[in-house]
């Protein structure tokens, strides 16, 4: 079954690759600190209580517990159909493999996509970090505003329609007060490298 999902993902990626030249562009954005005042405390309260089912499993992951064991955690919200997510994931997987032993962890949170599409995405990109399923499994504008993903990104000032990819970074406070950062879009490889080296031992 995993092989079937991998083939489906490859076909999907092939479709994206054949899009007309210029039809898709990278959505580079900078990593910005989330204000410790303002909406920061509300974002922290929401994150603390989130629990998601693990993709393809009966287990679940509580986000607050997941964060505790790492120096730096990335909550990566993505959709299987999102072109920019498909462009960003190879870089994230590479950085995860390179820096995981130093305390960097990623939790992939699939949104607005059926589970079979999320499984195909995971398998096509050989993702080795945990992937969980968000509550909204349809690309439905009416239910989008009822998700925590929508609430979190709007509190952080993200004005995009669907808001994927969304990179939400959390430090565990070993180098001072716990901090959060956000990137509403793709992160440039050089900026990501510098950010990881600055926040990991």
C-alpha positions as CSV (number, residue, x, y, z in Angstrom):
1,X,0.0,0.0,0.0
2,X,2.9,2.4,0.8
3,X,4.3,1.8,-2.7
4,X,0.9,2.6,-4.2
5,X,0.8,5.9,-2.2
6,X,4.3,6.7,-3.3
7,X,3.5,6.2,-7.0
8,X,0.3,8.4,-6.6
9,X,2.4,11.1,-5.0
10,X,5.0,11.0,-7.8
11,X,2.2,11.3,-10.4
12,X,0.8,14.3,-8.5
13,X,4.2,15.9,-8.3
14,X,4.7,15.3,-12.0
15,X,1.5,17.1,-12.7
16,X,2.7,20.1,-10.7
17,X,6.0,20.0,-12.5
18,X,4.3,20.3,-15.9
19,X,2.4,23.5,-14.9
20,X,2.9,26.3,-17.4
21,X,6.1,28.2,-16.9
22,X,5.4,31.2,-14.6
23,X,2.1,29.7,-13.4
24,X,3.7,29.0,-10.0
25,X,6.4,31.0,-8.1
26,X,8.3,30.5,-4.9
27,X,6.7,32.3,-1.9
28,X,9.8,33.3,-0.1
29,X,9.3,34.9,3.3
30,X,11.3,35.8,6.3
31,X,11.3,34.2,9.7
32,X,9.7,36.7,12.1
33,X,9.4,36.6,15.9
34,X,5.9,36.3,17.3
35,X,5.3,39.2,19.7
36,X,5.6,38.1,23.3
37,X,2.9,40.5,24.0
38,X,-0.1,41.2,21.8
39,X,-1.5,37.9,20.5
40,X,1.6,35.8,21.5
41,X,0.1,34.5,24.8
42,X,-3.1,33.4,23.0
43,X,-1.1,31.6,20.3
44,X,0.8,29.8,23.1
45,X,-2.4,28.7,24.8
46,X,-3.9,27.3,21.6
47,X,-0.7,25.3,20.8
48,X,-0.5,23.9,24.4
49,X,-3.9,22.2,24.0
50,X,-3.6,20.8,20.4
51,X,-3.7,17.1,19.9
52,X,-3.7,15.5,16.4
53,X,-4.1,11.9,15.2
54,X,-0.9,10.4,13.6
55,X,-1.3,9.8,9.9
56,X,-2.0,6.1,9.2
57,X,-2.1,5.2,12.9
58,X,-4.5,5.0,15.9
59,X,-2.0,7.0,18.0
60,X,-2.1,10.8,18.6
61,X,0.4,13.5,19.4
62,X,-0.1,16.2,21.9
63,X,1.8,19.2,20.6
64,X,2.8,20.5,24.0
65,X,4.4,17.2,24.9
66,X,6.1,16.9,21.5
67,X,7.8,20.3,22.0
68,X,9.2,19.5,25.4
69,X,11.9,17.1,24.2
70,X,13.6,19.4,21.6
71,X,15.7,22.5,21.6
72,X,13.8,23.8,18.6
73,X,10.5,22.5,17.1
74,X,8.9,23.4,13.8
75,X,5.2,23.0,13.5
76,X,4.9,22.7,9.7
77,X,1.3,23.1,8.4
78,X,1.0,21.9,4.8
79,X,-1.6,20.7,2.2
80,X,-0.9,17.9,-0.2
81,X,-2.1,20.0,-3.2
82,X,0.0,23.1,-2.2
83,X,2.7,23.8,-4.8
84,X,4.8,25.8,-2.3
85,X,4.6,23.0,0.2
86,X,5.9,20.5,-2.4
87,X,8.8,22.9,-3.1
88,X,9.7,23.5,0.6
89,X,9.5,19.9,1.9
90,X,12.8,18.6,0.4
91,X,14.7,21.4,2.2
92,X,12.9,20.7,5.5
93,X,13.6,17.0,5.3
94,X,17.3,17.7,4.5
95,X,17.6,20.0,7.5
96,X,15.8,17.6,9.7
97,X,18.2,14.8,8.8
98,X,21.2,17.1,9.3
99,X,20.1,18.8,12.6
100,X,17.8,16.3,14.4
101,X,20.7,14.9,16.5
102,X,21.3,18.5,17.8
103,X,17.7,18.8,19.1
104,X,15.8,20.0,16.0
105,X,12.4,18.4,15.5
106,X,9.5,18.8,13.0
107,X,5.9,17.9,13.3
108,X,4.1,18.0,9.9
109,X,0.4,18.9,10.2
110,X,-1.6,18.1,7.1
111,X,-4.6,20.3,6.5
112,X,-7.3,20.7,3.9
113,X,-6.4,17.3,2.3
114,X,-7.8,13.7,2.5
115,X,-5.7,11.2,4.4
116,X,-4.9,9.3,1.3
117,X,-3.4,12.4,-0.3
118,X,-1.4,13.2,2.8
119,X,0.0,9.6,2.8
120,X,0.9,10.0,-0.9
121,X,2.7,13.3,-0.1
122,X,4.6,11.8,2.8
123,X,5.7,8.8,0.8
124,X,6.6,10.7,-2.3
125,X,8.9,13.0,-0.3
126,X,10.4,10.2,1.9
127,X,9.4,12.2,5.0
128,X,10.9,10.7,8.2
129,X,9.6,13.1,10.8
130,X,6.1,12.6,12.3
131,X,3.1,13.6,10.3
132,X,-0.3,14.2,11.8
133,X,-3.8,15.0,10.4
134,X,-5.4,18.3,11.0
135,X,-9.2,18.5,11.6
136,X,-10.1,19.8,8.2
137,X,-9.7,17.2,5.4
138,X,-11.4,19.2,2.6
139,X,-10.4,22.3,0.7
140,X,-13.6,24.0,1.8
141,X,-13.7,27.7,2.3
142,X,-16.6,27.5,4.6
143,X,-14.9,25.2,7.1
144,X,-11.4,26.7,6.8
145,X,-12.2,29.5,9.2
146,X,-13.2,27.0,11.9
147,X,-9.7,25.4,12.1
148,X,-7.0,26.1,14.6
149,X,-4.6,26.5,11.7
150,X,-6.7,29.5,10.5
151,X,-6.9,31.0,14.0
152,X,-3.2,30.7,14.7
153,X,-2.1,32.2,11.4
154,X,-4.6,35.1,11.6
155,X,-3.4,35.9,15.2
156,X,0.1,36.0,13.8
157,X,-0.9,38.3,11.0
158,X,-0.9,36.0,8.0
159,X,-3.3,37.4,5.4
160,X,-3.1,34.6,2.8
161,X,-6.2,32.7,1.6
162,X,-5.2,29.2,2.6
163,X,-2.0,29.9,4.5
164,X,0.2,26.9,3.5
165,X,2.9,26.3,4.1
166,X,3.0,27.8,7.6
167,X,6.2,27.5,9.6
168,X,5.7,28.0,13.3
169,X,8.9,27.7,15.3
170,X,9.1,27.2,19.1
171,X,12.2,27.1,21.3
172,X,12.2,25.3,24.6
173,X,13.8,28.1,26.5
174,X,17.2,26.5,27.3
175,X,18.9,29.6,25.9
176,X,16.6,32.0,27.7
177,X,12.8,32.6,27.6
178,X,10.9,30.3,25.3
179,X,10.3,32.1,22.0
180,X,8.1,31.6,18.9
181,X,8.8,32.5,15.3
182,X,6.7,32.4,12.2
183,X,7.3,32.2,8.5
184,X,4.1,32.5,6.4
185,X,5.4,30.9,3.2
186,X,8.6,29.2,2.0
187,X,11.8,29.8,3.8
188,X,14.9,30.6,1.8
189,X,17.6,27.9,2.2
190,X,20.3,30.3,3.4
191,X,18.0,31.9,6.0
192,X,16.9,28.5,7.3
193,X,20.5,27.4,7.7
194,X,21.4,30.5,9.6
195,X,18.3,30.3,11.8
196,X,19.0,26.7,12.8
197,X,22.6,27.3,13.6
198,X,21.6,30.3,15.8
199,X,19.1,28.3,17.8
200,X,20.7,24.9,18.2
201,X,23.7,24.0,20.4
